[in-house]
Amino acid sequence: MTSQAFSANRDNCQYLYHRDDHHDRCIPHNGRCAASTPERSVPVTLFGNDSMSELTLREATFADVDLITDFNCRLAEESEGKLLDRQTVCEGVKGLLCDSSRGRYFLAVRNGQVVGQLMHTREWSDWRNGDIWWLQSVYVHSDFRGQGVFRALFQHIERMARETSGVVGLRLYVEHENHTAQAVYKKLGMSEGGYRVMELMHESANRNG
């Protein structure tokens, strides 16, 4: 499966890792990223107004680092007006791909092009004695919005969560003024959790908002 980065700025942000399967992590080296994991893909048929088209959902690999970095930077600029430090984002993407205990990225692919992404991370809930999967880095390329791409990604993650022992639910955060996204999430069965997000970021993290 080929990943197309839609004119992504590569910024030379990849470097070599080797796989430590015993600890399910990667060890970085100087050089270029060569590690990847086997692609696990799921075909999904989308029904549009005029015809149906097939979308493939798969877990991201290291070959997708540049594309995910680009999508994350686009997401921040389009949704919050923030210009992220691309190198910091790139290292963050690699940090998750190196350690599956942090979470996973899933990509939506149509005709060989990656058109959307979704990341989930994990939060332990002692109240519920289980994991809550947080949905983050949700992005659909502008040329493919309104075509069911996010719905397919969401339903894929929801099904996985229901089938994974110890996972008790899904959560995400959304900008107060992003009423369009809120309406989409409600249509998919989500509801407001009654919480307000508070944060205290370290000084070193401030450059990325």
N, C-alpha and C positions, 0 to 999 in steps of 0.2 A: 504494500500500500504506500503510495507516494504522498508526502505532506507538502503542501504548497503554502509558503509563508505570506503571500499577498504583499510583495514588495517590502518585506520586513528588513529592518536594519540589523544585520547580523552582529556587528560590533565585536567580532572575534571573541564571543563570550563563552564558547565551549572549550573544554579541555579534557584530558584523558582521565578516566576512572577505571579501576578494575573492580570486579564484583567479588564481594565477600558473602557468599551464599549462606554460610553458617550463621551469620548475624543479620542477614537480609539488609545489607547496606553496601555502599560503594566507598572505595578509598580513592581520594583525588591524587593525581600526579600532574606534573607540568606536561603540556602538550594539548592534543585535541581529543574531545570526547569520542570514545569509540564504543562505550558500553550501551547495551540495550537489553530489553526483556522481550520475550515472545509476545507478539500481538495477539490479544484475545478480542475478537470482533463479533458483533451481533448485528445482523441485518434487520432494518426496520423499514416498513413500507409506509410512506406518507401519502395521504390523499389530498391533492390540491383541488383548485376550482375546475381545472380542465383535465388533469391527468394525474397519474400516480407516479411517484419517483422513489427510488430506494436510497436510504441513508444507512451508512454503516457506523456503528458505535464501537469504539475500541479504547483500550487503556493506553495512555501516552507512554512513549519510550524516550530515551535520550536523544534520539534523532529529532524529536519535537521541541527541544529546548528553545531554539530561536523563535519558533512560531508562537509558543506559549508566552514567551517574554514579550513579543510584539503585541499579542492579543491583550495581555495584562496592561501594557502601557496605553493601548487604545482605550481600554475599559476605563481607566482612571481619568483620562483626558475627556472622554465623551460623557461620562456620568457625573464626574465631580470637578472637571476643569483643572485637574492636577497633572503636572508633567513629572513623571517619576524618573528617578535615576535608573537608566536601563541596566547598568551593570549590577546594581543592587538587586533589581528584580530578577535578572538572569541567575545570580547566585542563589536567590530564594527559590527559584524554580528547580534548580539542580539539587538544592538541599532537600526538597520534598521527594524528588525522584530517587534520591539516594537512600531514603529511609521511609519505607512503606508504613511504618508505625505512625508517621505524621499525617498520612492521607494519600490520596491518589488523584490524578487527573484523568478525565475521560474526554474523548474527542469525537465529534460528529464529522463524518467524511462523506462527501457526495462527488461522484465522478472523479475520484482521486484527489479532491481538494478538501482540506480541513476547513469546515465552515462554522464550527462552534466548539466551545469547550466548557467544562464544568469541573471544579475541584471539590473534593470533600475532605475535611479534617475531622478529628475525633475529640470529643470532650467527655470525660467520665462524669456521670451523674450519680452521686452517692444516694440522693433521694430516690432514684429509680433503679439503682443497682445495675446500671448498664451504660452503654455508649450512646451518645447523641452525635449524629453526623451533621456537621455544619457544611452548608453549601456555599462555596466562595468562588471568586474568579469566574463568574458566569459571563460568557461573552459569545455573541453570535455575530458573524461578519455582516456588515450592513446590507450586502447584496442578497442575503438569505434570511432576513428577519421576516416574521409573520408567516413563515412556512412550516411551523411545527418543529423546528430544530430544538429549541429549548425544551419543549414539551417531551420530546423523545429522550433527551438527556435526563430530564428530571424523572420520568417514569422508569428509566433504566436504573437510576440510582435508588429510587424508592423501592423497586422490586428487589434489588440487591440487599438493601437494608432490612427488608422484611424477611429475607431468606438467610440473613447472617445472625447467628446466635449471639445474644447479648446486646444487640442494637435495639434501642427503645424508641427512636424517632429521628426526625430531621429538623434542622433549624437553619435560618439564614438571617442576615441583616440587610436592610434596604434603606436608602435615603428617605427622609421624611417627605420630601417633595416629589419623589419618583412614584407618582400615582399610577402610571402605566404599568410599571413592574409589579406594584402591589396588587393591581387588579389581576394580572396574570397568575401570581402566586395563589391568590384566593380561588381562582378558577380551578387550580390544581389541587385544592383541598386544604391549603395551609390557612392558618388564622393568626391574628396578632397575639403575641405571647404575653403582653402586659408588662414588658420590661423596657427600660431605657438603657442603652449601652453607655457605660462610663469608661474612661480610659486614662492612663497616665503613661505616656510613652517616654522612653529614655531619650536623652539628647541625640544619641547616635542614630536614632530612627526617624528623627524629625525631617530629614532631607526628603523623605518619601511620604510626607503628609501624615 
